């Protein structure tokens, strides 16, 4: 490392600077849109895991078990390479080639569904941590089950799980790097491309690390 010839200015040259900016933009886009899917869906799944209806609770539990226990990398490959082949031919062609930005859309959709399973567990744990008496008090006041969740349980649960939700949101940015495996030119992919073109691997990945 002491004899390494650092060449930071090369990252300011085109097209390398543009690649970094583009990659960072794609990373933020994937993470934010995936979270826009994960938060509402995960909240619904987490709430569903605490309701009294066995069918709803079982379906939500199955969703969490499936998406949490399959590695995200495997899910990326399944959604992009396998699922289109299982669809009717015209649908599969549209999903894999004719859909706008197929790799990017697939990465957002996959990361969103995966993260939703993790958010669902956090919401469930937050709801389970609330004393049973609050639910009973809400029912005793004449609130319906939906109103108890809306006005009593869910607001309290969100306050409890703010720290793990914050960590999960930050984790979406890191997990977005797996989108490179299906061809999305996000930040990690662009850093690898700069390395291949310039051999400035330490500079490229140092900048990527700082941006992450």
Order of alpha helices (4+ residues) and beta strands (2+ residues): alpha-alpha-alpha-alpha-alpha-alpha-alpha-alpha-alpha-alpha-alpha-alpha
